[in-house]
Amino acid sequence: MTKRKILLALVLGTSIALTACGSKEASESSTSTVSESASAQDSSTNTEAEDAEAANSETEETSEITTNLSKIDNTKWLYNEEDNVYYQLGIQYCETPSDTEYEELAVIAPAAYMDATDNGDGTYTCTLDTTAEVNGYTAETAPIVFPVNTPGYAAQSPMTEYTSVSEYTDAGFIYVHAGCRGRDAGAPAGVTDLKAAIRYIKYNDGNIAGDMDSIFTFGMSGGGAQSALLGVTGDSELYDDYLEAIGAVMGVSDAVLGAQGWCPITSLDSADEAYEWMMGTTRSGLTDEEQSISDGLTEAYAEYINSLGLTDTEGKALTLEESQDGRYQSGSYYEYMISVIEESLNNFLADTQFPYDADSSSQGHQAGMGPDGGNGGFAGGPDGNKKEFGDKKPEASPNDADIEASDEKEAEGKEQVDFTAIDNISRTKNSSGISISGTFETAQDYIDALNANGTWVTYDETTNTASITSISDFAKAVKTASKGIAAFDQLDESQGENTLFGYGDGQGAHFDTMLAEVLSELGSDYAADYEEDLNTEDAAGHTVDYRLNMYSPLYYLLSSSEGYQTSNVAKYFRINTGIWQSDTAINTEANLVLALQNYGSDVDYSFVWGQEHTMAEREGDSTTNFIEWVNECVAAEQ
């Protein structure tokens, strides 16, 4: 099998039909063409070393800002007395939205940053007070936080009524909630909309409170993936056709300073292969064809890894070698992944006070990440419109009942939460080899439970550390496959990610070129379907490989890729995941961390033992930890 190269099909300048839309007051104005510094990240051109360190916040050439959108009208602010904030809803952020149900945003700011005059009709005219402080921030220095609540790459409904985000505004932050299209619209619709919203906010530099150089995105699952993509793909020209199609502000940067992702379901160009490499041995009852596909994907993954040029933090090359079982469970990359798993387990042992009650532990369910304020940890938190969940389209964010049901199941501590009702991603019921339940008096008792079906963890009581026998044994015990062969690009095009790479009609399409090659070599009847989809163009004239690059972080991060240094990558990332989850392979997330480190970004990461598909934290709650991380990043910039 030939090594897969990550290709960039530069098909620029394609004419795209603009969809018509009704104008809103927020966007009515004559054409405005302004030559000025792009508002968020202007500076002289950096050297390549500086680009690798912090391209997003340091590099930007003077450009011409072109838009027909008016800036936010400062005579239309509303006030919430309980939270002491001013806010605006329903702000259109692009001129020709593809879907007016979604493409609008809300801004919520601490009242201290405003000098307000009551208009007598429930609205206020506000000007900036640049001297008042909230938690040490002023209207000019306050960071902007930007939630991405898109589980399964679903749409994010806009905020249609005020909902408290006091955790963030009390911290002195500006909270910007942008609706966006989901997977039914086809990639890159979701990230395109979010980029357009970021551009519009930066277009308002000096008009509203907030430091446009300090924007931080955050989300979980598909939202964690799109948050990470916003961090990696800043100002990528690959998005230009799509941004122009919806009338985004042009000439303004969409790069951000930081991105948080919990359990990011990303790197879809290699996710099928990564899944089989790590968890394929946990499958049973496969047909001969299915086993051949699993083996082929595993081999393809080894070739992929060996072509990337990944190194560990000490500069050691990470590669895979064929093992006796033929599944490439050998080599420096394999040993690195062993170390990731063992580090997670040893962090758990260091963090945990025994006796330990597994049933009453949070298992990753933390305080709410956004205005719904306590959903128990799934992706509902970052959304700004809890009362509207699911009201507009079936693929939109989860509703309260879904979240509460998932919380109750997780609280039982005995089975994996079924998130299918929340994100509409296809999963099969899986049963891990062990069950962790009840109270463990000592660390050794806990280790004994892990080894209930055979010894795969060795524990040293003297040092309170543990090691594992193999990745295969780890997966069979606590990380069994819950998705079928071709976990993300399923053979019948039924997976959520198939819809994501469809063509805006809600139907699925194939996208995995490595899988297509495996099927072709096997002479599979599925091969023709893959070939047809991989050669189909979208409305912008681009085939799926082009769009897949836009959604593949490593395309932009690795020097072995043609996309290297073609974007302004965020300086700061925070990647947290539940290491027991079966939604994606650990190595997918580990590759993202490694690539970011190789690129030069500052990466705070944690693979949390015992936690699954959730807003995983080693300790504390996710909201508080995210806020503290933002504060640390901003302080580091001073």
C-alpha positions as CSV (number, residue, x, y, z in Angstrom):
1,M,0.0,0.0,0.0
2,T,1.4,3.4,-0.9
3,K,1.8,6.0,1.8
4,R,-1.0,8.4,2.0
5,K,0.0,12.0,1.5
6,I,-2.1,14.8,2.9
7,L,-2.9,16.8,-0.3
8,L,-4.0,20.3,-0.7
9,A,-6.1,20.9,-3.8
10,L,-5.8,24.6,-4.2
11,V,-8.9,25.4,-6.2
12,L,-9.1,29.1,-5.4
13,G,-11.1,31.8,-7.0
14,T,-14.1,29.6,-7.6
15,S,-17.3,31.5,-8.0
16,I,-19.9,30.6,-5.5
17,A,-23.6,31.5,-5.7
18,L,-24.6,33.7,-2.8
19,T,-27.8,32.8,-1.1
20,A,-30.3,35.6,-0.7
21,C,-31.5,36.8,2.6
22,G,-33.5,39.5,4.2
23,S,-31.6,42.4,5.7
24,K,-31.7,43.2,9.4
25,E,-31.2,46.5,11.1
26,A,-27.9,45.3,12.4
27,S,-26.6,44.9,8.8
28,E,-28.3,47.7,6.9
29,S,-25.7,50.2,5.7
30,S,-24.0,51.3,2.5
31,T,-20.9,49.4,1.5
32,S,-18.1,50.0,3.9
33,T,-14.5,49.5,2.7
34,V,-11.9,50.5,5.3
35,S,-8.2,50.2,5.0
36,E,-6.8,49.6,8.5
37,S,-4.9,47.0,10.5
38,A,-6.9,43.8,11.0
39,S,-8.2,44.4,14.5
40,A,-7.2,41.4,16.4
41,Q,-3.6,40.5,15.8
42,D,-1.6,43.2,13.8
43,S,2.1,43.2,13.9
44,S,5.1,43.1,11.6
45,T,5.8,39.8,9.8
46,N,7.4,37.3,12.1
47,T,10.2,34.9,11.4
48,E,9.3,31.2,10.9
49,A,10.4,30.5,14.5
50,E,8.0,33.2,15.8
51,D,5.2,31.8,13.5
52,A,5.6,28.4,15.1
53,E,5.4,29.9,18.6
54,A,2.4,32.2,18.3
55,A,1.4,33.0,14.7
56,N,-2.2,33.7,15.6
57,S,-1.6,36.6,18.0
58,E,1.5,38.1,16.5
59,T,1.3,38.0,12.7
60,E,-1.0,40.0,10.5
61,E,-0.4,42.4,7.7
62,T,-2.4,45.5,7.1
63,S,-5.4,44.6,5.0
64,E,-8.5,46.1,3.6
65,I,-11.7,45.4,5.6
66,T,-14.7,45.0,3.3
67,T,-18.2,44.5,4.5
68,N,-21.8,45.8,4.3
69,L,-22.5,45.0,7.9
70,S,-22.9,47.8,10.4
71,K,-21.1,47.5,13.7
72,I,-23.0,46.6,16.8
73,D,-25.5,49.4,17.6
74,N,-24.6,50.8,21.0
75,T,-28.1,52.3,21.5
76,K,-29.7,48.9,21.8
77,W,-28.1,47.3,24.9
78,L,-30.3,45.5,27.4
79,Y,-29.6,45.1,31.1
80,N,-29.9,42.2,33.5
81,E,-29.9,43.5,37.1
82,E,-29.3,40.1,38.8
83,D,-26.0,39.5,36.9
84,N,-25.2,43.2,36.4
85,V,-24.5,42.8,32.7
86,Y,-25.4,44.5,29.5
87,Y,-26.3,42.2,26.5
88,Q,-27.5,42.1,22.9
89,L,-29.1,39.2,21.1
90,G,-29.9,38.4,17.5
91,I,-26.9,40.2,15.9
92,Q,-26.4,39.1,12.3
93,Y,-22.7,38.4,11.7
94,C,-22.7,37.7,8.0
95,E,-24.3,39.6,5.1
96,T,-25.8,36.7,3.2
97,P,-26.5,33.9,5.7
98,S,-27.1,30.5,4.4
99,D,-29.5,29.7,7.3
100,T,-31.0,32.7,9.2
101,E,-32.1,30.4,12.0
102,Y,-28.5,30.0,13.1
103,E,-26.2,32.7,11.8
104,E,-26.5,35.3,14.5
105,L,-24.8,36.0,17.8
106,A,-25.2,37.4,21.3
107,V,-22.8,39.5,23.4
108,I,-22.9,39.6,27.2
109,A,-20.5,42.0,29.0
110,P,-20.1,43.1,32.7
111,A,-21.9,46.3,33.4
112,A,-18.8,47.9,34.9
113,Y,-17.4,48.2,31.4
114,M,-20.2,50.4,30.3
115,D,-21.4,54.0,30.9
116,A,-25.1,53.6,30.2
117,T,-28.0,56.0,29.6
118,D,-31.5,54.7,29.9
119,N,-33.4,55.2,26.7
120,G,-36.8,54.9,28.5
121,D,-37.9,51.9,26.4
122,G,-36.0,49.1,28.1
123,T,-32.9,49.7,26.1
124,Y,-29.7,51.6,27.0
125,T,-27.2,53.6,25.1
126,C,-23.7,52.6,26.2
127,T,-20.2,53.9,25.9
128,L,-17.1,52.2,27.1
129,D,-15.7,52.9,30.5
130,T,-12.0,52.0,30.1
131,T,-11.1,52.6,33.8
132,A,-13.4,50.4,35.7
133,E,-12.1,46.9,36.6
134,V,-13.6,43.5,37.0
135,N,-11.3,40.8,38.4
136,G,-8.4,43.0,37.3
137,Y,-9.7,43.4,33.7
138,T,-10.9,46.5,32.0
139,A,-13.1,47.0,28.9
140,E,-9.9,47.1,26.8
141,T,-8.2,44.1,28.4
142,A,-11.0,41.6,29.1
143,P,-10.7,38.3,27.4
144,I,-13.5,37.0,25.2
145,V,-14.8,33.5,25.6
146,F,-16.6,31.8,22.7
147,P,-18.5,28.5,23.4
148,V,-18.8,25.8,20.7
149,N,-21.5,23.4,21.7
150,T,-21.8,21.2,18.7
151,P,-21.9,17.5,19.9
152,G,-21.6,15.2,16.9
153,Y,-20.8,18.3,14.8
154,A,-24.5,19.4,15.3
155,A,-25.8,22.9,14.9
156,Q,-25.6,25.4,17.7
157,S,-28.8,27.3,18.2
158,P,-28.4,31.1,18.8
159,M,-29.3,32.6,22.1
160,T,-32.8,34.0,21.7
161,E,-33.3,35.1,25.3
162,Y,-31.0,36.2,28.1
163,T,-29.4,33.3,30.0
164,S,-27.0,33.7,32.8
165,V,-23.3,33.2,32.2
166,S,-22.3,34.8,35.4
167,E,-19.4,32.4,36.0
168,Y,-17.7,34.2,33.1
169,T,-18.9,37.8,33.4
170,D,-18.1,37.7,37.2
171,A,-14.6,36.7,36.1
172,G,-14.4,39.9,34.0
173,F,-14.8,38.0,30.6
174,I,-16.9,39.0,27.6
175,Y,-19.1,36.1,26.6
176,V,-19.9,35.8,22.8
177,H,-22.4,33.1,21.8
178,A,-22.6,32.4,18.1
179,G,-25.2,30.2,16.4
180,C,-23.8,28.0,13.6
181,R,-25.0,25.4,11.1
182,G,-24.4,21.8,11.8
183,R,-23.4,18.7,10.0
184,D,-26.6,18.5,7.9
185,A,-25.2,21.6,6.1
186,G,-22.0,19.8,5.2
187,A,-18.4,20.6,6.2
188,P,-17.1,23.3,6.4
189,A,-20.3,25.0,7.3
190,G,-20.0,24.9,11.1
191,V,-16.4,26.2,11.4
192,T,-17.1,28.7,8.6
193,D,-20.0,30.2,10.6
194,L,-17.9,30.4,13.7
195,K,-15.0,32.0,11.9
196,A,-17.4,34.6,10.4
197,A,-18.7,35.3,13.9
198,I,-15.2,35.8,15.2
199,R,-14.4,38.1,12.3
200,Y,-17.5,40.2,13.0
201,I,-16.6,40.6,16.7
202,K,-13.1,41.7,15.7
203,Y,-14.6,44.1,13.2
204,N,-16.2,45.7,16.4
205,D,-12.8,46.3,18.0
206,G,-13.1,49.5,20.0
207,N,-16.8,49.6,19.5
208,I,-17.6,47.0,22.2
209,A,-15.7,45.8,25.3
210,G,-13.2,43.0,24.9
211,D,-9.6,42.4,24.0
212,M,-9.7,41.2,20.4
213,D,-6.3,39.7,20.8
214,S,-7.6,37.4,23.6
215,I,-10.3,35.2,22.2
216,F,-10.7,31.7,23.7
217,T,-12.9,29.0,22.2
218,F,-14.2,26.0,24.2
219,G,-16.3,22.9,23.6
220,M,-16.6,19.2,24.0
221,S,-16.8,16.2,21.6
222,G,-17.7,17.5,18.1
223,G,-17.6,21.0,19.8
224,G,-14.1,20.2,21.2
225,A,-13.1,19.3,17.7
226,Q,-14.4,22.5,16.2
227,S,-12.9,24.5,19.0
228,A,-9.5,23.0,18.3
229,L,-10.0,23.7,14.6
230,L,-10.7,27.3,15.3
231,G,-7.4,27.3,17.2
232,V,-5.5,25.6,14.4
233,T,-7.0,27.1,11.2
234,G,-6.8,30.8,11.9
235,D,-6.9,32.8,8.6
236,S,-6.5,29.6,6.4
237,E,-7.2,30.6,2.8
238,L,-9.0,27.2,2.3
239,Y,-12.0,28.8,4.0
240,D,-12.1,31.9,1.9
241,D,-14.6,30.7,-0.7
242,Y,-17.0,29.6,2.0
243,L,-16.6,32.8,4.0
244,E,-17.3,34.9,1.0
245,A,-20.3,32.8,0.2
246,I,-22.1,33.8,3.4
247,G,-20.8,37.4,3.3
248,A,-18.4,37.2,6.2
249,V,-16.3,40.3,7.0
250,M,-13.2,40.1,4.8
251,G,-9.9,41.6,5.7
252,V,-10.3,40.7,9.4
253,S,-8.5,37.9,11.1
254,D,-10.4,34.9,12.5
255,A,-7.5,33.6,14.5
256,V,-7.8,33.1,18.3
257,L,-5.4,33.2,21.2
258,G,-6.5,29.9,22.8
259,A,-8.7,26.9,22.3
260,Q,-10.1,24.3,24.9
261,G,-11.3,20.9,23.7
262,W,-12.7,18.2,25.9
263,C,-12.8,14.8,24.1
264,P,-12.3,16.3,20.7
265,I,-13.5,14.0,17.9
266,T,-11.1,15.3,15.3
267,S,-8.4,14.3,12.8
268,L,-11.1,12.6,10.8
269,D,-8.7,12.0,7.9
270,S,-7.1,9.2,10.1
271,A,-9.6,8.5,12.8
272,D,-10.9,5.2,11.3
273,E,-7.3,3.9,11.1
274,A,-6.4,5.1,14.6
275,Y,-9.6,3.4,16.0
276,E,-8.7,0.0,14.5
277,W,-5.1,0.3,15.5
278,M,-6.0,0.8,19.2
279,M,-9.3,-1.0,19.6
280,G,-9.6,-3.4,16.7
281,T,-8.5,-6.3,18.8
282,T,-11.6,-5.9,21.0
283,R,-14.0,-6.8,18.2
284,S,-15.5,-10.2,17.9
285,G,-17.7,-12.0,15.4
286,L,-16.3,-10.3,12.4
287,T,-16.8,-11.6,8.9
288,D,-13.7,-12.4,6.8
289,E,-14.2,-9.2,4.9
290,E,-14.6,-7.1,8.1
291,Q,-11.5,-8.6,9.6
292,S,-9.5,-7.9,6.4
293,I,-10.7,-4.3,6.5
294,S,-9.7,-4.0,10.2
295,D,-6.3,-5.4,9.4
296,G,-5.9,-3.1,6.4
297,L,-6.8,0.0,8.4
298,T,-4.3,-1.0,11.1
299,E,-1.5,-1.3,8.5
300,A,-2.6,1.9,6.9
301,Y,-2.3,3.6,10.2
302,A,1.2,2.4,10.7
303,E,2.2,3.8,7.3
304,Y,0.4,7.1,8.1
305,I,2.2,7.5,11.5
306,N,5.6,6.7,9.9
307,S,5.0,9.4,7.3
308,L,4.1,12.2,9.7
309,G,7.5,12.9,11.3
310,L,6.1,13.1,14.8
311,T,8.5,13.4,17.6
312,D,8.2,13.3,21.4
313,T,9.1,16.3,23.6
314,E,12.7,15.2,23.6
315,G,12.8,15.1,19.8
316,K,12.8,11.3,19.4
317,A,11.1,10.1,16.2
318,L,7.9,8.2,16.8
319,T,7.3,5.3,14.5
320,L,5.5,1.9,14.4
321,E,6.9,-1.5,13.6
322,E,5.1,-4.7,12.6
323,S,4.5,-7.0,15.6
324,Q,4.1,-10.8,15.6
325,D,0.3,-10.4,15.5
326,G,0.6,-8.2,12.3
327,R,-1.1,-5.2,14.0
328,Y,1.9,-3.0,14.4
329,Q,2.0,-3.0,18.2
330,S,5.7,-2.2,18.4
331,G,8.1,0.7,17.9
332,S,8.7,4.0,19.5
333,Y,5.2,5.3,18.8
334,Y,3.7,2.3,20.5
335,E,5.9,2.8,23.5
336,Y,5.0,6.4,23.7
337,M,1.3,5.5,23.7
338,I,2.0,3.0,26.5
339,S,3.5,5.9,28.5
340,V,0.5,8.0,27.9
341,I,-1.8,5.4,29.4
342,E,0.5,4.7,32.3
343,E,0.8,8.4,33.0
344,S,-3.0,8.7,33.2
345,L,-3.2,5.7,35.6
346,N,-0.4,7.0,37.8
347,N,-2.0,10.5,37.9
348,F,-5.2,8.8,39.1
349,L,-3.3,7.0,41.8
350,A,-1.6,10.2,42.9
351,D,-4.8,12.2,42.9
352,T,-7.1,9.7,44.6
353,Q,-7.5,9.3,48.4
354,F,-8.5,5.8,49.5
355,P,-11.0,4.5,50.5
356,Y,-12.4,5.4,47.0
357,D,-16.1,5.1,46.2
358,A,-16.3,4.6,42.5
359,D,-20.1,4.8,42.4
360,S,-20.3,8.3,44.0
361,S,-17.3,9.8,42.2
362,S,-18.1,12.4,39.6
363,Q,-16.6,10.3,36.8
364,G,-16.0,13.5,34.9
365,H,-19.4,15.1,35.4
366,Q,-18.5,18.6,36.3
367,A,-20.4,21.8,36.7
368,G,-22.0,23.2,33.6
369,M,-19.7,24.8,31.0
370,G,-22.1,27.6,30.1
371,P,-25.4,29.3,30.7
372,D,-27.4,26.2,31.4
373,G,-25.2,26.0,34.6
374,G,-25.0,22.4,35.6
375,N,-25.9,19.8,33.1
376,G,-23.6,17.4,34.6
377,G,-20.8,17.4,32.1
378,F,-21.8,16.6,28.5
379,A,-21.7,19.1,25.7
380,G,-24.9,21.0,26.7
381,G,-22.9,23.3,28.9
382,P,-21.2,25.5,26.3
383,D,-24.5,26.2,24.6
384,G,-26.1,29.6,25.2
385,N,-29.7,28.6,24.8
386,K,-30.7,25.8,27.0
387,K,-34.4,26.5,26.7
388,E,-34.2,26.2,22.9
389,F,-32.3,22.9,22.7
390,G,-33.7,20.8,19.9
391,D,-36.6,23.2,19.2
392,K,-35.4,24.1,15.7
393,K,-33.8,21.1,14.0
394,P,-33.3,17.5,15.2
395,E,-29.5,17.8,14.9
396,A,-29.3,20.8,17.2
397,S,-27.9,20.7,20.7
398,P,-29.3,18.2,23.3
399,N,-32.3,18.9,25.3
400,D,-32.6,18.9,29.1
401,A,-34.2,15.5,29.3
402,D,-31.4,13.9,27.2
403,I,-28.7,15.4,29.4
404,E,-30.5,14.5,32.7
405,A,-30.9,10.9,31.5
406,S,-27.3,10.6,30.5
407,D,-26.3,12.0,33.9
408,E,-28.4,9.5,35.8
409,K,-26.9,6.6,33.8
410,E,-23.3,7.9,34.4
411,A,-24.0,8.3,38.1
412,E,-24.7,4.6,38.3
413,G,-21.0,4.0,37.6
414,K,-21.8,0.7,36.0
415,E,-22.2,1.3,32.3
416,Q,-21.1,3.7,29.6
417,V,-23.5,6.6,28.9
418,D,-25.4,6.2,25.7
419,F,-25.0,9.5,24.0
420,T,-26.7,8.5,20.8
421,A,-29.8,10.4,21.8
422,I,-27.8,13.5,22.3
423,D,-25.5,13.6,19.3
424,N,-27.1,11.1,16.9
425,I,-23.8,9.3,16.4
426,S,-24.1,5.6,15.7
427,R,-22.8,3.4,18.5
428,T,-23.2,-0.2,19.4
429,K,-23.7,-1.4,23.0
430,N,-20.4,-2.4,24.3
431,S,-19.4,-4.0,27.5
432,S,-15.9,-3.5,28.8
433,G,-14.0,-6.5,30.2
434,I,-14.3,-5.2,33.8
435,S,-16.7,-3.3,36.0
436,I,-15.5,-0.8,38.4
437,S,-18.1,-0.3,41.1
438,G,-18.3,0.0,44.9
439,T,-15.7,1.2,47.4
440,F,-12.0,0.3,47.3
441,E,-10.3,0.5,50.6
442,T,-6.8,0.6,49.1
443,A,-5.0,1.3,45.8
444,Q,-4.2,-2.4,45.7
445,D,-7.9,-3.3,45.9
446,Y,-8.5,-1.0,43.0
447,I,-5.7,-2.6,41.0
448,D,-7.1,-6.0,41.8
449,A,-10.4,-4.9,40.3
450,L,-8.7,-3.8,37.1
451,N,-7.1,-7.3,36.9
452,A,-10.3,-9.2,37.6
453,N,-10.2,-10.9,34.2
454,G,-6.5,-11.4,34.0
455,T,-3.4,-9.4,35.1
456,W,-2.6,-6.5,32.8
457,V,-1.7,-3.9,35.5
458,T,1.4,-4.3,37.8
459,Y,1.4,-2.1,40.9
460,D,4.3,-1.0,43.1
461,E,2.9,-0.1,46.5
462,T,6.2,1.5,47.6
463,T,6.1,4.1,44.9
464,N,2.3,4.1,44.3
465,T,2.9,3.6,40.6
466,A,1.6,1.2,38.0
467,S,2.5,-0.2,34.6
468,I,0.5,-2.0,32.0
469,T,1.3,-5.1,29.9
470,S,0.0,-3.9,26.5
471,I,-2.4,-1.6,24.7
472,S,-4.4,-4.5,23.6
473,D,-5.0,-5.6,27.2
474,F,-5.8,-2.1,28.2
475,A,-8.4,-1.8,25.4
476,K,-10.0,-5.1,26.2
477,A,-10.3,-4.2,29.9
478,V,-11.6,-0.6,29.7
479,K,-11.8,0.7,26.2
480,T,-13.7,-1.7,23.9
481,A,-14.9,-0.6,20.5
482,S,-18.4,0.8,20.5
483,K,-18.4,1.8,16.8
484,G,-18.5,-0.6,13.8
485,I,-15.7,-1.2,11.3
486,A,-14.8,2.2,9.7
487,A,-15.9,3.9,12.9
488,F,-16.3,7.4,11.3
489,D,-16.7,6.7,7.6
490,Q,-19.0,3.7,7.8
491,L,-19.5,1.5,4.9
492,D,-23.2,2.3,4.5
493,E,-22.6,6.1,4.9
494,S,-24.8,6.1,8.0
495,Q,-22.4,7.7,10.6
496,G,-22.7,11.3,11.7
497,E,-19.3,12.1,10.1
498,N,-20.6,10.8,6.8
499,T,-23.3,13.4,7.0
500,L,-20.7,16.0,7.9
501,F,-18.9,15.4,4.7
502,G,-22.1,15.2,2.6
503,Y,-23.2,18.1,0.4
504,G,-25.7,20.0,2.5
505,D,-28.7,17.7,1.8
506,G,-28.4,15.8,5.1
507,Q,-27.2,12.7,3.3
508,G,-24.0,10.9,4.0
509,A,-20.9,10.7,1.8
510,H,-17.6,8.8,2.1
511,F,-14.4,10.8,2.8
512,D,-11.6,8.5,4.1
513,T,-9.1,8.1,1.3
514,M,-7.0,5.6,3.3
515,L,-10.1,3.4,3.8
516,A,-10.9,3.7,0.1
517,E,-7.5,2.4,-0.8
518,V,-7.9,-0.5,1.6
519,L,-11.2,-1.4,0.1
520,S,-9.8,-1.1,-3.4
521,E,-6.9,-3.4,-2.7
522,L,-9.3,-5.9,-1.2
523,G,-11.5,-5.8,-4.2
524,S,-14.4,-4.9,-2.0
525,D,-17.8,-4.1,-3.5
526,Y,-17.8,-0.9,-1.4
527,A,-14.8,0.5,-3.3
528,A,-16.8,2.0,-6.1
529,D,-19.0,4.0,-3.7
530,Y,-16.0,5.5,-2.1
531,E,-14.4,6.4,-5.4
532,E,-17.6,8.1,-6.5
533,D,-17.9,10.2,-3.3
534,L,-14.3,11.1,-3.2
535,N,-14.5,12.6,-6.7
536,T,-17.8,14.6,-6.1
537,E,-17.5,18.4,-5.9
538,D,-19.5,20.6,-3.6
539,A,-21.2,23.9,-4.5
540,A,-17.8,25.6,-4.2
541,G,-16.2,23.3,-6.7
542,H,-14.1,21.4,-4.1
543,T,-13.8,17.7,-3.6
544,V,-13.9,16.1,-0.2
545,D,-10.1,15.9,0.2
546,Y,-10.0,19.7,0.2
547,R,-12.7,19.9,2.8
548,L,-11.1,17.2,4.9
549,N,-7.9,19.1,5.0
550,M,-9.9,22.1,6.4
551,Y,-11.1,19.8,9.3
552,S,-7.7,18.1,9.9
553,P,-5.6,19.9,12.5
554,L,-2.4,18.0,11.6
555,Y,-2.6,19.2,8.0
556,Y,-1.7,22.7,9.4
557,L,0.7,21.6,12.2
558,L,3.2,19.2,10.7
559,S,6.1,20.1,8.6
560,S,5.5,17.0,6.5
561,S,2.2,18.4,5.3
562,E,1.6,20.9,2.5
563,G,-0.6,22.9,4.9
564,Y,2.2,23.6,7.3
565,Q,2.4,27.3,8.3
566,T,-0.5,28.3,6.0
567,S,-2.6,29.4,9.0
568,N,-2.2,31.4,12.2
569,V,-2.2,28.8,14.9
570,A,-3.3,29.7,18.4
571,K,-0.6,30.1,21.0
572,Y,-2.4,28.2,23.8
573,F,-4.4,25.0,23.8
574,R,-6.0,22.9,26.5
575,I,-6.9,19.3,25.6
576,N,-8.7,17.1,28.1
577,T,-10.1,13.7,27.5
578,G,-11.6,10.7,29.3
579,I,-9.1,8.0,28.5
580,W,-11.7,5.2,28.9
581,Q,-14.0,6.6,26.2
582,S,-14.7,4.4,23.2
583,D,-15.9,7.3,21.0
584,T,-12.4,7.8,19.6
585,A,-8.9,6.4,20.0
586,I,-6.5,7.8,22.5
587,N,-3.8,8.1,19.9
588,T,-6.0,10.5,17.8
589,E,-6.0,12.9,20.7
590,A,-2.3,12.2,21.6
591,N,-1.3,12.9,18.0
592,L,-3.0,16.3,18.3
593,V,-1.1,17.1,21.5
594,L,2.1,16.0,19.9
595,A,1.6,18.0,16.7
596,L,0.8,21.1,18.7
597,Q,3.9,20.7,20.8
598,N,6.0,20.0,17.7
599,Y,4.6,23.2,16.2
600,G,5.5,25.3,19.2
601,S,2.1,26.0,20.8
602,D,1.7,25.9,24.6
603,V,-0.4,22.8,25.4
604,D,-2.0,22.0,28.7
605,Y,-3.3,18.5,28.4
606,S,-4.7,15.7,30.5
607,F,-5.8,12.1,29.7
608,V,-8.0,11.4,32.7
609,W,-8.2,7.9,34.0
610,G,-11.6,6.3,34.7
611,Q,-13.5,8.9,32.7
612,E,-15.2,8.4,29.4
613,H,-16.9,10.8,27.0
614,T,-17.3,13.9,29.2
615,M,-15.7,17.2,30.1
616,A,-12.8,15.3,31.8
617,E,-10.8,17.0,34.6
618,R,-8.4,15.4,37.0
619,E,-9.8,17.5,39.8
620,G,-12.1,20.4,40.3
621,D,-14.8,21.5,37.9
622,S,-14.5,22.2,34.2
623,T,-15.8,25.8,34.3
624,T,-13.5,26.9,37.1
625,N,-10.5,25.2,35.5
626,F,-11.2,26.7,32.1
627,I,-11.5,30.2,33.6
628,E,-8.3,29.8,35.6
629,W,-6.5,28.6,32.4
630,V,-7.7,31.6,30.5
631,N,-6.5,33.9,33.2
632,E,-3.1,32.2,33.2
633,C,-2.8,32.5,29.4
634,V,-3.7,36.2,29.5
635,A,-1.3,36.8,32.3
636,A,1.5,35.1,30.3
637,E,0.9,37.6,27.5
638,Q,1.5,40.6,29.8
